[in-house]
Amino acid sequence: MIYDVIVAGAGVIGGMVARELTKYKLNVCILEKESDVACGASKANSGIIHGGFDPEPETLKAKMNTAGISKLYETAKMLHVPHKQNGSLVCAFGEEEEPAIHELYERGLENGIQGMSILTGDEARALEPELSEAITLVLNIPSAGIICPYELTIAAVGNAMDNGATLKTNFEIAAIQRANGIYTVTAKDGQSVQGRFVVNCAGAYSDKISAMVGDDSFTIIPRAGEYLLLDKSEGVRVSRTIFQVPSKEGKGILVSPTVDNNLLTGPTALRVRTSGSTETTDDGLAIVRNLSKKSVPGVDYRQVITSFSGVRASVATGDFIIEPAKNAENFVNVAAIDSPGLTSCVAIAEYAVEILGSIGLELLANPAFDGTRPDPHFIKKMSDEEKSAYIAEHPAYGRIICRCEMVSEGEIRDAIRRNPPAHDVDGVKRRTRSGMGRCQGGFCMPYVMKLIAEENGVPMEQVTKKGKDSNLATGRI
Ligand SMILES: Cc1cc2nc3c(=O)[nH]c(=O)nc-3n(C[C@H](O)[C@H](O)[C@H](O)COP(=O)(O)OP(=O)(O)OC[C@H]3O[C@@H](n4cnc5c(N)ncnc54)[C@H](O)[C@@H]3O)c2cc1C
């Protein structure tokens, strides 16, 4: 089959582009090198819906961020992705940093952001009592929020698939050729897919994909961001996202509640060797601990439950690249999407599809498109009475598999069955939160493995943590 559009990469950008394309009568195929979607930057970031005060006016970043905020809130509602408009505060420590707060306020106004205000340190502490006494001036951005980035990605790809898109995982693009107006995209293992148009959404590898069609006009400079995630007991320290005045390196170290009521601190902004350098380091995590305590001194780092790192796909210009490739027809780069790419994802997808239309992709409305997705967490939102009645009919939802996060067998089976299906333990974790609590899967992992094996009709030895060679069991004893 020859697809109308091939989307390279199943991060939040590839997912949203594919979803946007299914609004039209088009055959869409998403190619992803990993065993699941949301395995790149889209799973390891701050999860902040940025207020839009930071990007330089007139840049693509500023335009996409400003347009993206309300589009993202609306889409998250339609797709039942956990999110919250909790607002954010940018803090200046002393007279030297105070002019930056006024500059950010002016820049925010220029970018079209509404509702911002400037607070004194005391006014900010009245809102957030745990803020440091050293904070003297604060930019208040009530329109900012938090969202679960990997659930957003899963929902975007899932909704695209529900509307007819095809997802091929374990498809690592190694070559792209064009003959007679048709692209042949070939994977490392030799399988291939054909299509008329290609959209490059390969994140930190987007320069490599672009170079495959002869456009080597940009180079990704990978910059890692390391984080510490703390237990829910710490999630109450602050209700808003607390930033420090940004530097050239980025938005600085934040302290924020997550949508699941944990506390997140980080990220660093350290240049790394490769786009795959997602390890955490002693030095990086020390920076996170020390600088976060500057804003919120009371953070108790004995309550850390995990650490992680994500790689930003930055380029020298500092802006997003969303344009037709140089020297290649019917090929669009949606590249260098570092922060605020998550906030901007819906706006970016709309813009990318507009570009595809302008270079010849026929956009005929698909009347069957349904932009909504059932709530995967419906059982958690029920009252006790509703739960009892539902469990009486569907007993699997009463059998709790993950006791830290209270995830039932029914929810795990749903995650394995619905689009995009979870094939491994980490895939179930990102969809249901089983294994994300205090014990980090210590108790529930074997049960999750058993359910994956049962649902897929394979022995437990074949169940992996995250695809490829990450098998968890070697055999029965
Ligand atoms: C530390 C950090 C903090 C951030 N914080 C925020 C924030 O708070 N708010 C915000 O708005 N934005 C934030 N961002 C930015 C945001 O995370 C990104 O803009 C967004 O996730 C980019 O999505 P993507 O789909 O372009 O990239 P990715 O999620 O990396 O997806 C690219 C996909 O392409 C696949 N791929 C690569 N090469 C190939 C190949 N050869 N063949 C097939 N598939 C391939 C990858 O496996 C991957 O799944 C942050 C980013 C980082 C790293």
The ligand as an ORCA input file, in Angstrom:
! r2SCAN-3c Opt
* xyz 0 1
  C      14.223     18.212     29.806
  C      13.069     18.719     28.984
  C      12.081     19.496     29.566
  C      11.015     19.973     28.803
  N       9.983     20.615     29.422
  C       8.948     21.052     28.684
  C       7.833     21.661     29.302
  O       7.729     21.709     30.526
  N       6.858     22.171     28.512
  C       6.931     22.131     27.155
  O       6.052     22.675     26.506
  N       7.936     21.481     26.534
  C       8.926     20.929     27.277
  N       9.944     20.259     26.670
  C       9.910     20.074     25.221
  C       9.048     18.888     24.826
  O       9.300     17.772     25.645
  C       9.363     18.546     23.381
  O       9.164     19.700     22.611
  C       8.497     17.452     22.802
  O       8.414     16.342     23.652
  C       9.089     17.064     21.462
  O       8.336     16.043     20.914
  P       8.829     15.309     19.612
  O       7.723     14.422     19.201
  O       9.364     16.295     18.644
  O      10.126     14.487     20.079
  P      10.229     13.053     20.775
  O       9.273     12.891     21.864
  O      11.673     12.855     21.098
  O       9.785     12.064     19.630
  C      10.585     11.759     18.521
  C      10.369     10.297     18.206
  O      11.055      9.961     17.016
  C      11.568      8.659     17.161
  N      12.659      8.466     16.224
  C      13.875      9.046     16.236
  N      14.633      8.563     15.236
  C      13.883      7.667     14.563
  C      14.123      6.820     13.449
  N      15.314      6.782     12.828
  N      13.132      6.013     13.011
  C      11.915      6.009     13.646
  N      11.652      6.783     14.725
  C      12.613      7.606     15.178
  C      12.025      8.632     18.613
  O      12.186      7.310     19.112
  C      10.910      9.392     19.303
  O       9.881      8.559     19.789
  C      10.989     19.720     27.418
  C      11.981     18.915     26.836
  C      12.982     18.379     27.621
  C      13.961     17.426     27.014
*
